[in-house]
Amino acid sequence: MKTRTALSMLLVGTAILTLGGLFKLLHWPSANIQLMIGTMLQVVALLVLAVKLATTDGLPGMLNR
């Protein structure tokens, strides 16, 4: 998976997590599902980024791959 895709997943996960928190605050349905999906997306994206960082030389030039 490319770094750009993982960063996109991280941003989408953050947006879903924020909406889930808003739904929870307003007592609307499906808040728990949104919180779970947003969290899982962030965990997967961070794991992919950690593996990519561990297998490459480091941060310089990481976004170009």
Buried (B, 14 or more C-beta within 10 A) or exposed (E): EEBEEBBEBBEBBBEBBEBBBEBBEEEEEEBEEBBEBBBEBBEBBBEBBEEBEEEEEEEEEEEEE
